Amino acid sequence: MQQTSILSQDANAVTVKMSRRRWNHLQKLEESYKVAASIRKGLKQMEKAPVMNLEEAIDSLRAL
């Protein structure tokens, strides 16, 4: 198993060496984090939204 190692580092960037498998795993984790953040943002917006009855909701959707 290949270890992850830092090849170079400066104030703005880090260059690392890692296996393709680990890189793909990190990419999937990052995508999952973005989806979770979007869901969390939507839930917060939902909490702040005014309560609507069925007719108001349908009218609101039609207005889009």
PQR file with spaces between the fields and no chain letter, atoms N, CA, C, O and H, PARSE charges and radii, in Angstrom:
ATOM       1  N    MET     1       0.840   -1.189    0.000 -0.4000 1.5000
ATOM       2  CA   MET     1       0.000    0.000    0.000 -0.0000 2.0000
ATOM       3  C    MET     1       0.882    1.248    0.000  0.5500 1.7000
ATOM       4  O    MET     1       1.796    1.378    0.814 -0.5500 1.4000
ATOM       5  N    GLN     2       0.599    2.140   -0.903 -0.4000 1.5000
ATOM       6  CA   GLN     2       1.396    3.349   -1.044 -0.0000 2.0000
ATOM       7  C    GLN     2       0.983    4.373    0.002  0.5500 1.7000
ATOM       8  O    GLN     2      -0.207    4.601    0.219 -0.5500 1.4000
ATOM       9  H    GLN     2      -0.143    2.035   -1.564  0.4000 1.0000
ATOM      10  N    GLN     3       1.950    4.978    0.640 -0.4000 1.5000
ATOM      11  CA   GLN     3       1.687    6.021    1.620 -0.0000 2.0000
ATOM      12  C    GLN     3       1.520    7.360    0.909  0.5500 1.7000
ATOM      13  O    GLN     3       2.102    7.588   -0.151 -0.5500 1.4000
ATOM      14  H    GLN     3       2.916    4.792    0.464  0.4000 1.0000
ATOM      15  N    THR     4       0.732    8.227    1.495 -0.4000 1.5000
ATOM      16  CA   THR     4       0.607    9.584    0.984 -0.0000 2.0000
ATOM      17  C    THR     4       1.794   10.388    1.502  0.5500 1.7000
ATOM      18  O    THR     4       2.106   10.347    2.692 -0.5500 1.4000
ATOM      19  H    THR     4       0.259    8.042    2.357  0.4000 1.0000
ATOM      20  N    SER     5       2.445   11.109    0.616 -0.4000 1.5000
ATOM      21  CA   SER     5       3.597   11.898    1.039 -0.0000 2.0000
ATOM      22  C    SER     5       3.547   13.272    0.394  0.5500 1.7000
ATOM      23  O    SER     5       3.071   13.430   -0.730 -0.5500 1.4000
ATOM      24  H    SER     5       2.191   11.142   -0.350  0.4000 1.0000
ATOM      25  N    ILE     6       4.040   14.252    1.116 -0.4000 1.5000
ATOM      26  CA   ILE     6       4.107   15.626    0.611 -0.0000 2.0000
ATOM      27  C    ILE     6       5.380   15.768   -0.206  0.5500 1.7000
ATOM      28  O    ILE     6       6.479   15.521    0.291 -0.5500 1.4000
ATOM      29  H    ILE     6       4.427   14.123    2.029  0.4000 1.0000
ATOM      30  N    LEU     7       5.227   16.167   -1.459 -0.4000 1.5000
ATOM      31  CA   LEU     7       6.375   16.355   -2.336 -0.0000 2.0000
ATOM      32  C    LEU     7       6.926   17.772   -2.240  0.5500 1.7000
ATOM      33  O    LEU     7       8.141   17.970   -2.222 -0.5500 1.4000
ATOM      34  H    LEU     7       4.334   16.368   -1.863  0.4000 1.0000
ATOM      35  N    SER     8       6.031   18.760   -2.177 -0.4000 1.5000
ATOM      36  CA   SER     8       6.446   20.150   -2.018 -0.0000 2.0000
ATOM      37  C    SER     8       5.320   20.931   -1.360  0.5500 1.7000
ATOM      38  O    SER     8       4.154   20.537   -1.402 -0.5500 1.4000
ATOM      39  H    SER     8       5.044   18.599   -2.192  0.4000 1.0000
ATOM      40  N    GLN     9       5.698   22.039   -0.755 -0.4000 1.5000
ATOM      41  CA   GLN     9       4.719   22.860   -0.045 -0.0000 2.0000
ATOM      42  C    GLN     9       5.212   24.297   -0.009  0.5500 1.7000
ATOM      43  O    GLN     9       6.388   24.559    0.244 -0.5500 1.4000
ATOM      44  H    GLN     9       6.644   22.359   -0.720  0.4000 1.0000
ATOM      45  N    ASP    10       4.295   25.227   -0.265 -0.4000 1.5000
ATOM      46  CA   ASP    10       4.601   26.645   -0.096 -0.0000 2.0000
ATOM      47  C    ASP    10       3.389   27.315    0.541  0.5500 1.7000
ATOM      48  O    ASP    10       2.491   26.626    1.025 -0.5500 1.4000
ATOM      49  H    ASP    10       3.340   25.015   -0.470  0.4000 1.0000
ATOM      50  N    ALA    11       3.349   28.621    0.548 -0.4000 1.5000
ATOM      51  CA   ALA    11       2.271   29.346    1.225 -0.0000 2.0000
ATOM      52  C    ALA    11       0.906   29.129    0.585  0.5500 1.7000
ATOM      53  O    ALA    11      -0.117   29.254    1.259 -0.5500 1.4000
ATOM      54  H    ALA    11       4.079   29.180    0.154  0.4000 1.0000
ATOM      55  N    ASN    12       0.873   28.806   -0.714 -0.4000 1.5000
ATOM      56  CA   ASN    12      -0.395   28.716   -1.434 -0.0000 2.0000
ATOM      57  C    ASN    12      -0.757   27.323   -1.936  0.5500 1.7000
ATOM      58  O    ASN    12      -1.897   27.107   -2.348 -0.5500 1.4000
ATOM      59  H    ASN    12       1.704   28.705   -1.261  0.4000 1.0000
ATOM      60  N    ALA    13       0.159   26.384   -1.918 -0.4000 1.5000
ATOM      61  CA   ALA    13      -0.124   25.084   -2.517 -0.0000 2.0000
ATOM      62  C    ALA    13       0.676   23.970   -1.861  0.5500 1.7000
ATOM      63  O    ALA    13       1.746   24.190   -1.293 -0.5500 1.4000
ATOM      64  H    ALA    13       1.085   26.559   -1.584  0.4000 1.0000
ATOM      65  N    VAL    14       0.124   22.775   -1.957 -0.4000 1.5000
ATOM      66  CA   VAL    14       0.798   21.571   -1.483 -0.0000 2.0000
ATOM      67  C    VAL    14       0.716   20.541   -2.606  0.5500 1.7000
ATOM      68  O    VAL    14      -0.349   20.338   -3.190 -0.5500 1.4000
ATOM      69  H    VAL    14      -0.745   22.596   -2.418  0.4000 1.0000
ATOM      70  N    THR    15       1.827   19.900   -2.906 -0.4000 1.5000
ATOM      71  CA   THR    15       1.855   18.830   -3.891 -0.0000 2.0000
ATOM      72  C    THR    15       2.070   17.524   -3.148  0.5500 1.7000
ATOM      73  O    THR    15       3.035   17.371   -2.399 -0.5500 1.4000
ATOM      74  H    THR    15       2.692   20.065   -2.432  0.4000 1.0000
ATOM      75  N    VAL    16       1.150   16.577   -3.368 -0.4000 1.5000
ATOM      76  CA   VAL    16       1.247   15.296   -2.663 -0.0000 2.0000
ATOM      77  C    VAL    16       1.298   14.147   -3.656  0.5500 1.7000
ATOM      78  O    VAL    16       0.895   14.282   -4.811 -0.5500 1.4000
ATOM      79  H    VAL    16       0.367   16.701   -3.976  0.4000 1.0000
ATOM      80  N    LYS    17       1.797   13.029   -3.186 -0.4000 1.5000
ATOM      81  CA   LYS    17       1.800   11.801   -3.966 -0.0000 2.0000
ATOM      82  C    LYS    17       0.936   10.798   -3.215  0.5500 1.7000
ATOM      83  O    LYS    17       1.163   10.527   -2.036 -0.5500 1.4000
ATOM      84  H    LYS    17       2.125   12.919   -2.247  0.4000 1.0000
ATOM      85  N    MET    18      -0.074   10.240   -3.922 -0.4000 1.5000
ATOM      86  CA   MET    18      -0.963    9.266   -3.306 -0.0000 2.0000
ATOM      87  C    MET    18      -1.463    8.307   -4.364  0.5500 1.7000
ATOM      88  O    MET    18      -1.331    8.558   -5.562 -0.5500 1.4000
ATOM      89  H    MET    18      -0.258   10.460   -4.880  0.4000 1.0000
ATOM      90  N    SER    19      -2.031    7.218   -3.916 -0.4000 1.5000
ATOM      91  CA   SER    19      -2.552    6.230   -4.856 -0.0000 2.0000
ATOM      92  C    SER    19      -3.798    6.773   -5.553  0.5500 1.7000
ATOM      93  O    SER    19      -4.488    7.649   -5.031 -0.5500 1.4000
ATOM      94  H    SER    19      -2.139    7.014   -2.943  0.4000 1.0000
ATOM      95  N    ARG    20      -4.068    6.243   -6.727 -0.4000 1.5000
ATOM      96  CA   ARG    20      -5.258    6.630   -7.484 -0.0000 2.0000
ATOM      97  C    ARG    20      -6.514    6.281   -6.684  0.5500 1.7000
ATOM      98  O    ARG    20      -7.488    7.034   -6.689 -0.5500 1.4000
ATOM      99  H    ARG    20      -3.508    5.531   -7.151  0.4000 1.0000
ATOM     100  N    ARG    21      -6.486    5.136   -5.998 -0.4000 1.5000
ATOM     101  CA   ARG    21      -7.632    4.703   -5.198 -0.0000 2.0000
ATOM     102  C    ARG    21      -7.950    5.722   -4.093  0.5500 1.7000
ATOM     103  O    ARG    21      -9.108    6.078   -3.878 -0.5500 1.4000
ATOM     104  H    ARG    21      -5.694    4.525   -5.994  0.4000 1.0000
ATOM     105  N    ARG    22      -6.903    6.182   -3.398 -0.4000 1.5000
ATOM     106  CA   ARG    22      -7.111    7.179   -2.327 -0.0000 2.0000
ATOM     107  C    ARG    22      -7.625    8.498   -2.917  0.5500 1.7000
ATOM     108  O    ARG    22      -8.511    9.130   -2.341 -0.5500 1.4000
ATOM     109  H    ARG    22      -5.962    5.893   -3.573  0.4000 1.0000
ATOM     110  N    TRP    23      -7.073    8.912   -4.058 -0.4000 1.5000
ATOM     111  CA   TRP    23      -7.512   10.151   -4.708 -0.0000 2.0000
ATOM     112  C    TRP    23      -8.993   10.070   -5.065  0.5500 1.7000
ATOM     113  O    TRP    23      -9.751   11.004   -4.802 -0.5500 1.4000
ATOM     114  H    TRP    23      -6.353    8.399   -4.526  0.4000 1.0000
ATOM     115  N    ASN    24      -9.405    8.944   -5.667 -0.4000 1.5000
ATOM     116  CA   ASN    24     -10.811    8.772   -6.025 -0.0000 2.0000
ATOM     117  C    ASN    24     -11.702    8.802   -4.789  0.5500 1.7000
ATOM     118  O    ASN    24     -12.794    9.370   -4.823 -0.5500 1.4000
ATOM     119  H    ASN    24      -8.789    8.186   -5.880  0.4000 1.0000
ATOM     120  N    HIS    25     -11.245    8.201   -3.712 -0.4000 1.5000
ATOM     121  CA   HIS    25     -12.006    8.211   -2.461 -0.0000 2.0000
ATOM     122  C    HIS    25     -12.168    9.645   -1.939  0.5500 1.7000
ATOM     123  O    HIS    25     -13.255   10.034   -1.512 -0.5500 1.4000
ATOM     124  H    HIS    25     -10.358    7.740   -3.685  0.4000 1.0000
ATOM     125  N    LEU    26     -11.092   10.417   -1.975 -0.4000 1.5000
ATOM     126  CA   LEU    26     -11.166   11.815   -1.528 -0.0000 2.0000
ATOM     127  C    LEU    26     -12.115   12.631   -2.404  0.5500 1.7000
ATOM     128  O    LEU    26     -12.832   13.495   -1.900 -0.5500 1.4000
ATOM     129  H    LEU    26     -10.209   10.101   -2.322  0.4000 1.0000
ATOM     130  N    GLN    27     -12.123   12.364   -3.710 -0.4000 1.5000
ATOM     131  CA   GLN    27     -13.032   13.058   -4.622 -0.0000 2.0000
ATOM     132  C    GLN    27     -14.487   12.741   -4.273  0.5500 1.7000
ATOM     133  O    GLN    27     -15.334   13.634   -4.272 -0.5500 1.4000
ATOM     134  H    GLN    27     -11.540   11.662   -4.119  0.4000 1.0000
ATOM     135  N    LYS    28     -14.777   11.472   -3.977 -0.4000 1.5000
ATOM     136  CA   LYS    28     -16.136   11.082   -3.610 -0.0000 2.0000
ATOM     137  C    LYS    28     -16.556   11.725   -2.290  0.5500 1.7000
ATOM     138  O    LYS    28     -17.699   12.157   -2.141 -0.5500 1.4000
ATOM     139  H    LYS    28     -14.089   10.746   -3.978  0.4000 1.0000
ATOM     140  N    LEU    29     -15.628   11.786   -1.332 -0.4000 1.5000
ATOM     141  CA   LEU    29     -15.933   12.439   -0.056 -0.0000 2.0000
ATOM     142  C    LEU    29     -16.239   13.924   -0.256  0.5500 1.7000
ATOM     143  O    LEU    29     -17.160   14.459    0.361 -0.5500 1.4000
ATOM     144  H    LEU    29     -14.699   11.434   -1.453  0.4000 1.0000
ATOM     145  N    GLU    30     -15.469   14.583   -1.112 -0.4000 1.5000
ATOM     146  CA   GLU    30     -15.697   16.006   -1.380 -0.0000 2.0000
ATOM     147  C    GLU    30     -17.058   16.230   -2.029  0.5500 1.7000
ATOM     148  O    GLU    30     -17.764   17.174   -1.675 -0.5500 1.4000
ATOM     149  H    GLU    30     -14.721   14.149   -1.613  0.4000 1.0000
ATOM     150  N    GLU    31     -17.427   15.379   -2.967 -0.4000 1.5000
ATOM     151  CA   GLU    31     -18.731   15.499   -3.619 -0.0000 2.0000
ATOM     152  C    GLU    31     -19.858   15.273   -2.617  0.5500 1.7000
ATOM     153  O    GLU    31     -20.864   15.982   -2.643 -0.5500 1.4000
ATOM     154  H    GLU    31     -16.852   14.613   -3.255  0.4000 1.0000
ATOM     155  N    SER    32     -19.694   14.294   -1.738 -0.4000 1.5000
ATOM     156  CA   SER    32     -20.699   14.028   -0.701 -0.0000 2.0000
ATOM     157  C    SER    32     -20.849   15.231    0.226  0.5500 1.7000
ATOM     158  O    SER    32     -21.961   15.577    0.625 -0.5500 1.4000
ATOM     159  H    SER    32     -18.877   13.719   -1.716  0.4000 1.0000
ATOM     160  N    TYR    33     -19.730   15.864    0.567 -0.4000 1.5000
ATOM     161  CA   TYR    33     -19.771   17.038    1.425 -0.0000 2.0000
ATOM     162  C    TYR    33     -20.544   18.174    0.750  0.5500 1.7000
ATOM     163  O    TYR    33     -21.327   18.864    1.402 -0.5500 1.4000
ATOM     164  H    TYR    33     -18.827   15.582    0.243  0.4000 1.0000
ATOM     165  N    LYS    34     -20.324   18.369   -0.556 -0.4000 1.5000
ATOM     166  CA   LYS    34     -21.033   19.433   -1.283 -0.0000 2.0000
ATOM     167  C    LYS    34     -22.539   19.171   -1.309  0.5500 1.7000
ATOM     168  O    LYS    34     -23.334   20.094   -1.137 -0.5500 1.4000
ATOM     169  H    LYS    34     -19.688   17.809   -1.086  0.4000 1.0000
ATOM     170  N    VAL    35     -22.927   17.918   -1.524 -0.4000 1.5000
ATOM     171  CA   VAL    35     -24.350   17.572   -1.527 -0.0000 2.0000
ATOM     172  C    VAL    35     -24.954   17.812   -0.147  0.5500 1.7000
ATOM     173  O    VAL    35     -26.040   18.379   -0.029 -0.5500 1.4000
ATOM     174  H    VAL    35     -22.280   17.168   -1.664  0.4000 1.0000
ATOM     175  N    ALA    36     -24.247   17.379    0.896 -0.4000 1.5000
ATOM     176  CA   ALA    36     -24.746   17.567    2.262 -0.0000 2.0000
ATOM     177  C    ALA    36     -24.881   19.055    2.599  0.5500 1.7000
ATOM     178  O    ALA    36     -25.849   19.455    3.245 -0.5500 1.4000
ATOM     179  H    ALA    36     -23.364   16.918    0.800  0.4000 1.0000
ATOM     180  N    ALA    37     -23.929   19.866    2.170 -0.4000 1.5000
ATOM     181  CA   ALA    37     -24.000   21.309    2.427 -0.0000 2.0000
ATOM     182  C    ALA    37     -25.202   21.922    1.713  0.5500 1.7000
ATOM     183  O    ALA    37     -25.866   22.798    2.269 -0.5500 1.4000
ATOM     184  H    ALA    37     -23.143   19.541    1.645  0.4000 1.0000
ATOM     185  N    SER    38     -25.490   21.477    0.495 -0.4000 1.5000
ATOM     186  CA   SER    38     -26.657   21.978   -0.236 -0.0000 2.0000
ATOM     187  C    SER    38     -27.955   21.588    0.463  0.5500 1.7000
ATOM     188  O    SER    38     -28.882   22.392    0.562 -0.5500 1.4000
ATOM     189  H    SER    38     -24.951   20.766    0.044  0.4000 1.0000
ATOM     190  N    ILE    39     -28.014   20.355    0.945 -0.4000 1.5000
ATOM     191  CA   ILE    39     -29.202   19.902    1.665 -0.0000 2.0000
ATOM     192  C    ILE    39     -29.387   20.713    2.942  0.5500 1.7000
ATOM     193  O    ILE    39     -30.497   21.146    3.252 -0.5500 1.4000
ATOM     194  H    ILE    39     -27.261   19.702    0.865  0.4000 1.0000
ATOM     195  N    ARG    40     -28.295   20.918    3.684 -0.4000 1.5000
ATOM     196  CA   ARG    40     -28.363   21.699    4.926 -0.0000 2.0000
ATOM     197  C    ARG    40     -28.832   23.127    4.647  0.5500 1.7000
ATOM     198  O    ARG    40     -29.631   23.680    5.402 -0.5500 1.4000
ATOM     199  H    ARG    40     -27.394   20.566    3.433  0.4000 1.0000
ATOM     200  N    LYS    41     -28.334   23.722    3.561 -0.4000 1.5000
ATOM     201  CA   LYS    41     -28.745   25.078    3.190 -0.0000 2.0000
ATOM     202  C    LYS    41     -30.242   25.112    2.868  0.5500 1.7000
ATOM     203  O    LYS    41     -30.953   26.027    3.281 -0.5500 1.4000
ATOM     204  H    LYS    41     -27.685   23.272    2.947  0.4000 1.0000
ATOM     205  N    GLY    42     -30.712   24.098    2.121 -0.4000 1.5000
ATOM     206  CA   GLY    42     -32.136   24.021    1.792 -0.0000 2.0000
ATOM     207  C    GLY    42     -33.004   23.850    3.027  0.5500 1.7000
ATOM     208  O    GLY    42     -34.084   24.435    3.114 -0.5500 1.4000
ATOM     209  H    GLY    42     -30.134   23.355    1.785  0.4000 1.0000
ATOM     210  N    LEU    43     -32.546   23.063    3.970 -0.4000 1.5000
ATOM     211  CA   LEU    43     -33.320   22.873    5.207 -0.0000 2.0000
ATOM     212  C    LEU    43     -33.415   24.170    6.004  0.5500 1.7000
ATOM     213  O    LEU    43     -34.462   24.478    6.573 -0.5500 1.4000
ATOM     214  H    LEU    43     -31.669   22.588    3.899  0.4000 1.0000
ATOM     215  N    LYS    44     -32.318   24.928    6.044 -0.4000 1.5000
ATOM     216  CA   LYS    44     -32.343   26.217    6.745 -0.0000 2.0000
ATOM     217  C    LYS    44     -33.301   27.189    6.054  0.5500 1.7000
ATOM     218  O    LYS    44     -34.025   27.926    6.723 -0.5500 1.4000
ATOM     219  H    LYS    44     -31.467   24.678    5.581  0.4000 1.0000
ATOM     220  N    GLN    45     -33.309   27.194    4.715 -0.4000 1.5000
ATOM     221  CA   GLN    45     -34.232   28.059    3.977 -0.0000 2.0000
ATOM     222  C    GLN    45     -35.674   27.637    4.239  0.5500 1.7000
ATOM     223  O    GLN    45     -36.563   28.481    4.354 -0.5500 1.4000
ATOM     224  H    GLN    45     -32.721   26.595    4.171  0.4000 1.0000
ATOM     225  N    MET    46     -35.898   26.346    4.331 -0.4000 1.5000
ATOM     226  CA   MET    46     -37.239   25.829    4.575 -0.0000 2.0000
ATOM     227  C    MET    46     -37.760   26.281    5.946  0.5500 1.7000
ATOM     228  O    MET    46     -38.938   26.608    6.096 -0.5500 1.4000
ATOM     229  H    MET    46     -35.176   25.660    4.237  0.4000 1.0000
ATOM     230  N    GLU    47     -36.866   26.295    6.943 -0.4000 1.5000
ATOM     231  CA   GLU    47     -37.281   26.720    8.282 -0.0000 2.0000
ATOM     232  C    GLU    47     -37.702   28.191    8.302  0.5500 1.7000
ATOM     233  O    GLU    47     -38.571   28.573    9.085 -0.5500 1.4000
ATOM     234  H    GLU    47     -35.909   26.030    6.822  0.4000 1.0000
ATOM     235  N    LYS    48     -37.101   29.004    7.461 -0.4000 1.5000
ATOM     236  CA   LYS    48     -37.390   30.434    7.436 -0.0000 2.0000
ATOM     237  C    LYS    48     -38.562   30.786    6.523  0.5500 1.7000
ATOM     238  O    LYS    48     -39.092   31.895    6.594 -0.5500 1.4000
ATOM     239  H    LYS    48     -36.395   28.694    6.826  0.4000 1.0000
ATOM     240  N    ALA    49     -38.963   29.863    5.679 -0.4000 1.5000
ATOM     241  CA   ALA    49     -40.027   30.130    4.715 -0.0000 2.0000
ATOM     242  C    ALA    49     -41.379   30.239    5.420  0.5500 1.7000
ATOM     243  O    ALA    49     -41.613   29.565    6.424 -0.5500 1.4000
ATOM     244  H    ALA    49     -38.533   28.962    5.622  0.4000 1.0000
ATOM     245  N    PRO    50     -42.258   31.076    4.902 -0.5600 1.5000
ATOM     246  CA   PRO    50     -43.581   31.194    5.524  0.2800 2.0000
ATOM     247  C    PRO    50     -44.400   29.920    5.316  0.5500 1.7000
ATOM     248  O    PRO    50     -44.247   29.227    4.310 -0.5500 1.4000
ATOM     249  N    VAL    51     -45.257   29.629    6.270 -0.4000 1.5000
ATOM     250  CA   VAL    51     -46.133   28.461    6.171 -0.0000 2.0000
ATOM     251  C    VAL    51     -47.219   28.761    5.147  0.5500 1.7000
ATOM     252  O    VAL    51     -47.805   29.843    5.158 -0.5500 1.4000
ATOM     253  H    VAL    51     -45.381   30.192    7.087  0.4000 1.0000
ATOM     254  N    MET    52     -47.492   27.793    4.253 -0.4000 1.5000
ATOM     255  CA   MET    52     -48.499   27.972    3.206 -0.0000 2.0000
ATOM     256  C    MET    52     -49.493   26.822    3.257  0.5500 1.7000
ATOM     257  O    MET    52     -49.170   25.703    3.655 -0.5500 1.4000
ATOM     258  H    MET    52     -47.016   26.913    4.244  0.4000 1.0000
ATOM     259  N    ASN    53     -50.702   27.136    2.844 -0.4000 1.5000
ATOM     260  CA   ASN    53     -51.647   26.038    2.662 -0.0000 2.0000
ATOM     261  C    ASN    53     -51.431   25.467    1.262  0.5500 1.7000
ATOM     262  O    ASN    53     -50.586   25.963    0.518 -0.5500 1.4000
ATOM     263  H    ASN    53     -50.964   28.046    2.520  0.4000 1.0000
ATOM     264  N    LEU    54     -52.178   24.439    0.900 -0.4000 1.5000
ATOM     265  CA   LEU    54     -51.976   23.750   -0.371 -0.0000 2.0000
ATOM     266  C    LEU    54     -52.150   24.681   -1.568  0.5500 1.7000
ATOM     267  O    LEU    54     -51.338   24.655   -2.492 -0.5500 1.4000
ATOM     268  H    LEU    54     -52.864   24.036    1.505  0.4000 1.0000
ATOM     269  N    GLU    55     -53.186   25.490   -1.561 -0.4000 1.5000
ATOM     270  CA   GLU    55     -53.444   26.386   -2.698 -0.0000 2.0000
ATOM     271  C    GLU    55     -52.339   27.422   -2.854  0.5500 1.7000
ATOM     272  O    GLU    55     -51.923   27.715   -3.975 -0.5500 1.4000
ATOM     273  H    GLU    55     -53.846   25.511   -0.810  0.4000 1.0000
ATOM     274  N    GLU    56     -51.859   27.978   -1.749 -0.4000 1.5000
ATOM     275  CA   GLU    56     -50.769   28.954   -1.814 -0.0000 2.0000
ATOM     276  C    GLU    56     -49.496   28.308   -2.360  0.5500 1.7000
ATOM     277  O    GLU    56     -48.770   28.923   -3.141 -0.5500 1.4000
ATOM     278  H    GLU    56     -52.196   27.740   -0.838  0.4000 1.0000
ATOM     279  N    ALA    57     -49.228   27.078   -1.952 -0.4000 1.5000
ATOM     280  CA   ALA    57     -48.044   26.383   -2.441 -0.0000 2.0000
ATOM     281  C    ALA    57     -48.119   26.128   -3.936  0.5500 1.7000
ATOM     282  O    ALA    57     -47.140   26.330   -4.655 -0.5500 1.4000
ATOM     283  H    ALA    57     -49.817   26.578   -1.318  0.4000 1.0000
ATOM     284  N    ILE    58     -49.274   25.685   -4.403 -0.4000 1.5000
ATOM     285  CA   ILE    58     -49.453   25.430   -5.835 -0.0000 2.0000
ATOM     286  C    ILE    58     -49.327   26.717   -6.629  0.5500 1.7000
ATOM     287  O    ILE    58     -48.684   26.736   -7.679 -0.5500 1.4000
ATOM     288  H    ILE    58     -50.069   25.521   -3.819  0.4000 1.0000
ATOM     289  N    ASP    59     -49.934   27.797   -6.143 -0.4000 1.5000
ATOM     290  CA   ASP    59     -49.802   29.098   -6.828 -0.0000 2.0000
ATOM     291  C    ASP    59     -48.351   29.560   -6.878  0.5500 1.7000
ATOM     292  O    ASP    59     -47.897   30.100   -7.887 -0.5500 1.4000
ATOM     293  H    ASP    59     -50.457   27.782   -5.291  0.4000 1.0000
ATOM     294  N    SER    60     -47.630   29.345   -5.787 -0.4000 1.5000
ATOM     295  CA   SER    60     -46.227   29.722   -5.737 -0.0000 2.0000
ATOM     296  C    SER    60     -45.412   28.935   -6.749  0.5500 1.7000
ATOM     297  O    SER    60     -44.539   29.501   -7.408 -0.5500 1.4000
ATOM     298  H    SER    60     -47.999   28.906   -4.968  0.4000 1.0000
ATOM     299  N    LEU    61     -45.677   27.648   -6.884 -0.4000 1.5000
ATOM     300  CA   LEU    61     -44.967   26.815   -7.852 -0.0000 2.0000
ATOM     301  C    LEU    61     -45.307   27.211   -9.281  0.5500 1.7000
ATOM     302  O    LEU    61     -44.433   27.222  -10.148 -0.5500 1.4000
ATOM     303  H    LEU    61     -46.386   27.189   -6.349  0.4000 1.0000
ATOM     304  N    ARG    62     -46.543   27.530   -9.527 -0.4000 1.5000
ATOM     305  CA   ARG    62     -46.953   27.949  -10.886 -0.0000 2.0000
ATOM     306  C    ARG    62     -46.297   29.267  -11.266  0.5500 1.7000
ATOM     307  O    ARG    62     -46.015   29.505  -12.440 -0.5500 1.4000
ATOM     308  H    ARG    62     -47.253   27.522   -8.823  0.4000 1.0000
ATOM     309  N    ALA    63     -46.057   30.113  -10.296 -0.4000 1.5000
ATOM     310  CA   ALA    63     -45.438   31.423  -10.567 -0.0000 2.0000
ATOM     311  C    ALA    63     -43.971   31.292  -10.964  0.5500 1.7000
ATOM     312  O    ALA    63     -43.384   32.231  -11.502 -0.5500 1.4000
ATOM     313  H    ALA    63     -46.286   29.920   -9.342  0.4000 1.0000
ATOM     314  N    LEU    64     -43.388   30.143  -10.703 -0.4000 1.5000
ATOM     315  CA   LEU    64     -41.973   29.959  -11.091 -0.0000 2.0000
ATOM     316  C    LEU    64     -41.898   29.832  -12.555  0.5500 1.7000
ATOM     317  O    LEU    64     -40.809   29.670  -13.105 -0.5500 1.4000
ATOM     318  H    LEU    64     -43.864   29.380  -10.266  0.4000 1.0000
